[in-house]
Amino acid sequence: MESVILSSPVLLCGYMAALALCVVGIVKKTGFWLTALSAIVFVGTSIYALLSGASLEEAGIAAIIFLCVNIAALPRGRGDK
């Protein structure tokens, strides 16, 4: 069985853009707006992947990776305020 996500450059770019926005949001501490933008890009890419014929397993693996990166940002909290 061939992977739809790995064979489509549009889906790869969408997922990479979502992860890149998330990482930039973590590193630069830009606040909520960049994290929200990365989530919107991720959801849009996931919907497109599912409509393109990706299995739920493929979409689930991408979601787990994305959510793990977002969870890594939680310990930074609000700082020393």
C-alpha positions as semicolon CSV with decimal commas, in nm:
position;residue;x (nm);y (nm);z (nm)
1;M;0,000;0,000;0,000
2;E;0,144;0,333;-0,105
3;S;0,146;0,633;0,124
4;V;-0,067;0,919;-0,004
5;I;0,102;1,175;0,220
6;L;0,456;1,082;0,118
7;S;0,370;1,070;-0,252
8;S;0,204;1,413;-0,265
9;P;0,430;1,720;-0,260
10;V;0,136;1,946;-0,166
11;L;0,065;1,744;0,147
12;L;0,433;1,728;0,242
13;C;0,468;2,104;0,205
14;G;0,151;2,162;0,405
15;Y;0,263;1,945;0,695
16;M;0,614;2,093;0,686
17;A;0,472;2,445;0,688
18;A;0,254;2,363;0,988
19;L;0,548;2,215;1,178
20;A;0,775;2,504;1,082
21;L;0,523;2,761;1,205
22;C;0,485;2,567;1,527
23;V;0,861;2,548;1,585
24;V;0,904;2,919;1,508
25;G;0,626;2,994;1,754
26;I;0,805;2,790;2,019
27;V;1,151;2,935;1,959
28;K;1,051;3,300;1,917
29;K;0,779;3,286;2,187
30;T;0,538;3,473;1,961
31;G;0,232;3,386;2,162
32;F;-0,090;3,221;2,062
33;W;-0,143;3,360;1,712
34;L;0,138;3,167;1,540
35;T;0,039;2,844;1,713
36;A;-0,319;2,899;1,600
37;L;-0,204;2,964;1,244
38;S;0,001;2,643;1,243
39;A;-0,302;2,451;1,374
40;I;-0,520;2,596;1,097
41;V;-0,264;2,496;0,832
42;F;-0,239;2,149;0,987
43;V;-0,617;2,095;0,994
44;G;-0,651;2,215;0,635
45;T;-0,373;1,987;0,518
46;S;-0,523;1,692;0,707
47;I;-0,864;1,749;0,550
48;Y;-0,703;1,764;0,207
49;A;-0,508;1,445;0,281
50;L;-0,821;1,257;0,386
51;L;-1,009;1,380;0,079
52;S;-0,714;1,268;-0,136
53;G;-0,747;0,913;-0,007
54;A;-0,506;0,897;0,284
55;S;-0,591;0,639;0,546
56;L;-0,686;0,737;0,899
57;E;-0,364;0,571;1,014
58;E;-0,153;0,806;0,801
59;A;-0,343;1,112;0,917
60;G;-0,324;0,991;1,277
61;I;0,053;0,953;1,263
62;A;0,087;1,307;1,128
63;A;-0,146;1,433;1,402
64;I;0,055;1,257;1,675
65;I;0,378;1,415;1,550
66;F;0,220;1,760;1,533
67;L;0,063;1,733;1,877
68;C;0,387;1,605;2,034
69;V;0,571;1,911;1,902
70;N;0,299;2,135;2,047
71;I;0,309;1,954;2,381
72;A;0,684;2,015;2,395
73;A;0,604;2,386;2,414
74;L;0,392;2,352;2,729
75;P;0,673;2,339;2,989
76;R;0,796;2,685;2,894
77;G;0,480;2,824;3,055
78;R;0,456;3,194;3,140
79;G;0,811;3,236;3,261
80;D;0,905;3,388;3,597
81;K;0,617;3,631;3,642
